[in-house]
C-alpha cells in the first residue's frame, strides 16, 4: 500500500500522508497557511476560516479538509489573501483590541496576522462593543474585549476527569466565552499557564504575570508568524 500521496499547492508538488488535512500537509512541506482556531493536538474546528483555500473551485477550510491523491490546492492567490485579510479586519472591529496596552502584544497571533497582511485601517466600521474584564477563579482572568471565539481553550483545557473549564455561551452576536469558576480555580499552575498560551489573543491571562517577557523579546517581535513553517524553496 502506498503510504504517501501527491498533491499540488499553488502549483508546487507536495507529498502527503493519507488522513492528513490540507493544513497539515502544507506545513509538512514548508508551506504556511494562516489559521487562528487551529492548534496542533486539538481536534480541528474550522471556525475562524482564516485558513480558507480553494480546491476544485470550491472554498474549503484547510484545517479540516482531508487531502486526496492528485488534489490541486490554491492558497497564496490574491482573492484568498484578501479574504483572509478581511476576516482579520472583522475580528479587530468586532472586539476592542488595544494592542499597545495588551499583555499579549508580541505573542498575539491576531496581531501577527495583521502585520503579515499589512493591515493599516480596517475596511469595516468599529463596533466598540461593551465587554468586561471578568475574574475566572484564583489563577486567571478573562479580558472579553479580546476574545475571538476560536474556542481553543474549550477544546484543549480540561480537568483530570475530562470536564471542560471553558465553553461558549449564547449564540450569534451575543456569543461569549464562559468559564466554570470552581474548575478554573482548581487548575494547576501548569494548566493555568497552558490556558493562557492556548489563547491566540490576550483574552485568557494568568494573574500577576503581565509583561513578564518585555515587549521586543516576544515571539512575533523576533520572527514573523509562519516563519517556523516556511522554508527556502529551491
N, C-alpha and C positions, 0 to 999 in steps of 0.2 A: 504493500500500500504506500503510495506517495505521501510523504509526511509534510511536503511543502506545496504551496500553490503559487501561481504567478498572477500578480495584478499590476496595474499601472496607476500611478498617482501623478497627475499633471504631466503625463507623457513619460514619466520615469518608471522603468520596470523595477518592480519590487517583489520580494518573496515574502510569503506569509504562511502561518500555520492555520489549518482548519480550526474553526472555533474562535479565532481572533476577531476583534472588531476592527473597523477601518482605522480608528484612532490608535489602537494598539499596534496594528501593522505599520502604520505611518511612523510611529515613534521608534519601532524596531529598525526601521530603515533610515533613521535620521531625518525624518520629515516632521516638522512641527505643525500641528493643527490645534488652534487655541480652544480652550474649554474653561468653564468655571464650575459647573456642578460635578464634573468627573473628578474622582480621586482614586488613585491606584489602591486596589484591595477592596474597594466598595462596589456593590452591585450598581451598574450604570443606571442612570435615571433618565437621561435625555431631556432634562427640564429647561436648561438655560438656552439651548440651541445656538450657542456661540460656535460650536464645532460643526455646524451645518456644512455638508458637502453635497455635490451633485453626482449621482450615479445613474447612468442610463437616462439622463434628462430629468430625473426626479430628485427632489431635495430630501436628504436623509441626515439624521443625527449620527455623526461618525462614532460617537461613544457607544452606541447601541447596535449599529448596523453591522452584520457579520460579513466577512469577506467571502468571495467565491472565485473559483478559477476563471481567469480572463477578465475580471472586473476592471472597468475603467473609471477612475475617480477624478473629479475636478475639485480642487480646493483653493489653490492660490491664484484665483482669477478675479478680475475687478469687481464683478457684481456680487460675488460671495464675500469678498473682503469688505465691500461697502455694507452688506447686510450685517456682517459681524460688528462692524463699527457702529451701525445704527442700534444694535442690541445693547452694546456697551453704553452708548449715549443714553438710551432709555433707562438703563439701570441707574445711571448717575442722576437723571432728572426725577426719577420716581422716588428716590430717597433723599437724604440730606448728607452728602459726602463732603466733609470739610477736610481735605487731605492734609494740609499743613498742621492741623491740630490733632490728627488721628494717631493713636498709639501704633497702628499697624502700617503707617506710611513707610514705604520702602520694603515691606513684606507683603503688601496687598496685591492680590492677583488682578483685581478690577483696575486698580491704579496702573499696574504694569501693562495691562492690555490697552488702556487709554494712551499710554506713551507709545506703545507699539503701533497703534493705529493713527498716531499723530492727531489725537483728538484735542482740539483747542476750545471751540464753543459748540455745545450740542445743538443739533438742528431742531430739537424739541423744547417746548417751554418747561421751565422748572415747576414742579408741583408743590414743593415745600410742604410735605405732609407733617402733621403734628404727631410726633412719636416721642416716646420716653426712654430714658435710661432706666433699666429695671434690675433690681437685685436678683441674683439667681443662686441663692444659698450662700454659704460661708466663703466659698473659694472664687467664684466667678461673678461677673455682671454682664448684662446684655445691653448693648447700645443699639436699640432697634432702628435708629436712623440709618444705620449702615447695612442692615440685613438685606440680602438679595434673594432670599427664599430658595437657595440652592439645595437645602436640606442635607448637606454633607454631614452635619452634626447629628441629625436624626437617624441617618443611615449608619453612622460609624461610632457613636458614643452610646454604649450600653453598660448596664451593671453586670456583675458576675452571673446573675440569673437571667440575663438577656432582656431586662426591662429597658425601654427607651427613656433616656433622660430628656431629650428634646423632641418636639413634634410640631406639625402645623396646626394652626387654629383658624377657623373661619375659611372663607373662600373668596376668590376674585380679588378686588382691590382692598378688601378688608382682611385678607390673609396675613397672618403674622406668625412668628416663631414663638412657641410657648415652651416652658420648662417646668419640670417637676422639681419644686424647691427641695423637697426631702431627699430625692435621689441625687440632685446636684450637690447638696451639702455633704453627701456620703462619698462623693468621688475622691479617689486618692489624689495626691499631688501630681502624680504622673498623668492620670487621666484628665485632670483639670487642665493641665498644660496641653494635653493632646486635643482637647476640645477647642482651645484657642488656636492651635496650629491647624486643625482641620478646617476652620473657618477661613474662606478665601479673602474675607474683608475684615473690618475691625468690629464686628458685631459681638463676638464672644471674647471677653477679655479676662485674663487671670488678675485677680485683685492684687494691688500693691506691687506690681512689677512693670508698670508702664514705663516705656522708654528705657528698659534695661539695656537694650542694644542701641547705641546712639544712631541717629539719622546720618546716613552717609556710609554706615558699615553694615547695612542690612542687605538682604538677599538681592532684591531687584535694584538697589542702589549700585551694586557691583556689576551684575550681569543682567542683560535684558531677558525678559521672560521668554522661554523656549530655547535659550542657548544651551541648556543641558541636553536637549534632544537634537538640535540641528548640528550637522557635521558638514565639513567642507565636501563639496561634490567634485569628484574627479573629472 
